[in-house]
Amino acid sequence: MTNLKWIFIIVCILTSFALHAKEYKYNNPQELNIIGRQFEVLEDKFGKMNFETVVVSNDFKSSDVDVPNFGISKSAFWLRCTIQNQTQERDLFLNLQYPLIDNVLLFLVDSSGNYLVDTSGEMVPVSNRKFNNHNFIFKLNIRPGQQKIVYLRVSSEEQILVPIALGGYSAVFQAANRQDILTAVYFGIIFVMIFYNFFVYLSVRDKSYLVYVAYIVFIGLTQIALQGYSYRFFWPSSPLFANQTVIWFPAITGILAIEFFKRFLQIASYSKYFIWILNALNLFYGINCFLSVAGFHQLSQQLMQPNAMLASLVILLISVYAIKKKNRSAKFFLFAWVVFLVGIVIFIMKDLGKIPFNNFTNYILHIGSAIEVVVLSFALADKINIFRKEKEQSQAEALAALRENERIIREQNVMLEKMVNERTFELKLSNEGLNKALIELKEAETQLVESEKMASLGQLTAGIAHEINNPINFVTSNVKPLKRDVLILIDTIEELEQIIKSGIPRDEKQKRIDEYKLEIDYDYLKIEIDQLLTGISEGAGRTAEIVKGLRIFSRLDEDDIKKADINEGLESTLIITNNLLNNSIRIIKNYTSLPLIECYPGKLNQVFLNIISNGVYAVRKKFADKDGGCITIATKADEDYIYISIADNGIGMDENTKKRLYEPFFTTKDVGEGTGLGMSIAYNTIIKHNGHINIITELGVGTEFIIKLPLIQK
């Protein structure tokens, strides 16, 4: 059965060959002949016909064009031709000069019915092909005088063009070399333009050049992808990637072309709607890439050409608009774009079969893109000239303005000099007045500070007098009875002297002395004299203590920094303010042992006096003469600082009072009760000591002043 089957197939082939196959007699081995018209074509709409079915089919139709163009189709196409070798060439070669066909099968049948199968196409890695070429070259093995039937099966998700060329070895491969040379020349132009524009970018730092360089790079990549060179040289073992780049590279080129167009002609300055339209076109290019990656390669290919034509038309119309707006660069761009657009139109019409396939139409994108790249490079160079002219014009205008300013300045100098002299004289007089006012202000400040001190001391004078008067009164009140007792003692001495001198017996003398002692109450007299002397001693000691406190408080050497005991200063201040307490305000002392610090002791005592006086005022405002008010004084120290806390449980302060507390002449006391300088002087004194004063207060609860002072003044 198997033998009968093959006999049947051979008979069918021979019958088909005899009745149907066109015959082409090749007789010029030095020429590469396009033989598309010599073939018959059969469309396999479902792509499922096998070779045995095809050879017996009567549906083949003669081709009427040199280059069959089947467009973008899901069908598979069979081509058939009988080729007779009438030359002395040992071998003939078939060259399918369109590298984007996915699958190509060659069946070569001789007169005996034997056939040979060869596989090629874009899906076959270049590294696995018999001939390392981007085109599909088949060796036909037709000896001189022989003839064979050639069947070709082609299918692709892209445009299906079948430019079939027949020739001897030298004719085929010399044509391939010429194609390589032309492509190399084209890429030489591309590389020159890339480096030229990149170096210009490094000079001017205009991002338009950088976008243009990227555009040129992808124009070149697009051309080598469409011609199959990228597949051949860069990724010969990656047919799927090569198939994707046919979509990606043109899409990225279109996106970069639009971005360069926007920057080069500054489209945003014309209308935001132009930008929206151009961005939408870029989005369409992105969708094309996505469809290709997602597996819809044929749909992506079908959408690419309309999108490219629409983008070209939009750019053309906007360029014309820019020319009407007097944009000089738009003229260059329009010329370059029209050339490129003509190339695109011719290339697409070739793909659509509207114009014939030949070397010119096949390489028109090379020609158009090369001209476009060169012209746009000239346009960018012209833009530099425009910038230079604008800069020169701007510099000339600036120079003219400078000269005019110089003239005006010269004319004004005389007037200005006169005015300056007059103003200088006025300023001199004003400066003298200001100096005088400053001196008076300093004197007034000194007087105010002294006035505040005197006011503070004046308020305390009556209390100090009262404090001293108490022990003095105690002394003076004891002097009179002491004098009386002393006189009694003197009388007693005289009485004893008379008794001793009398001649009465000894016992009588003793009796009279005892009677006299009883008469003057001698035992009580001794006790009374001792008590009176003790009272006088205590009064004198208290007076000395008050005087000592006044001396410590006043510190006449306050203009010199000296080491002092802060606890001692606080104690002297409390002695001065004791009369303000009126026995109704309790003083709580929490002292710790403090090292001596470098300071102005008298000035710090003035600070303590002001704060304690204000605390007494706040407590009296809250408690009046009732008990319950207290002032707490605490001290502590660390390695570098001492800390003094003076807290009261008086009326406290609101936020506004706290903020203004250190303002000169600000006071919450009634008229005549304060000058408003006390806390201002206290603050400046602490700052002068390189210290810090902090306030913690709450309205109705009380106020705490925390003073931080360094041990050593740097």
HELIX and SHEET records of a PDB file:
HELIX    1   1 THR A    2  LEU A   19  1                                  18    
HELIX    2   2 GLY A   36  GLN A   38  5                                   3    
HELIX    3   3 PHE A   51  VAL A   55  1                                   5    
HELIX    4   4 VAL A  126  ASN A  128  5                                   3    
HELIX    5   5 TYR A  169  VAL A  204  1                                  36    
HELIX    6   6 LYS A  207  LEU A  226  1                                  20    
HELIX    7   7 TYR A  229  PHE A  233  1                                   5    
HELIX    8   8 PRO A  239  PHE A  264  1                                  26    
HELIX    9   9 ILE A  267  SER A  269  5                                   3    
HELIX   10  10 LYS A  272  VAL A  293  1                                  22    
HELIX   11  11 HIS A  297  LYS A  324  1                                  28    
HELIX   12  12 ARG A  328  LEU A  352  1                                  25    
HELIX   13  13 ASN A  359  ASN A  362  1                                   4    
HELIX   14  14 ILE A  364  LYS A  501  1                                 138    
HELIX   15  15 ARG A  506  ILE A  520  1                                  15    
HELIX   16  16 TYR A  522  SER A  554  1                                  33    
HELIX   17  17 ILE A  566  LEU A  581  1                                  16    
HELIX   18  18 PRO A  601  PHE A  623  1                                  23    
HELIX   19  19 GLU A  655  ARG A  660  1                                   6    
HELIX   20  20 GLY A  678  LYS A  688  1                                  11    
SHEET    1   A 4 GLU A  23  TYR A  26  0                                        
SHEET    2   A 4 ALA A  76  ASN A  85  1                                        
SHEET    3   A 4 GLU A  40  ASP A  44 -1                                        
SHEET    4   A 4 LYS A  61  SER A  62 -1                                        
SHEET    1   B 5 GLU A  23  TYR A  26  0                                        
SHEET    2   B 5 ALA A  76  ASN A  85  1                                        
SHEET    3   B 5 GLN A 147  SER A 155 -1                                        
SHEET    4   B 5 ASN A 103  VAL A 109 -1                                        
SHEET    5   B 5 TYR A 115  SER A 120 -1                                        
SHEET    1   C 4 ASN A  33  ILE A  34  0                                        
SHEET    2   C 4 ILE A 164  GLY A 167 -1                                        
SHEET    3   C 4 PHE A  93  LEU A  96 -1                                        
SHEET    4   C 4 PHE A 136  LYS A 139 -1                                        
SHEET    1   D 2 ASN A  69  ILE A  72  0                                        
SHEET    2   D 2 GLN A 159  LEU A 161 -1                                        
SHEET    1   E 2 LYS A 562  ALA A 564  0                                        
SHEET    2   E 2 ILE A 597  CYS A 599 -1                                        
SHEET    1   F 5 ILE A 585  ASN A 590  0                                        
SHEET    2   F 5 GLY A 629  ALA A 637  1                                        
SHEET    3   F 5 TYR A 641  ASP A 648 -1                                        
SHEET    4   F 5 GLY A 702  PRO A 710 -1                                        
SHEET    5   F 5 HIS A 692  GLU A 698 -1                                        
END                                                                             
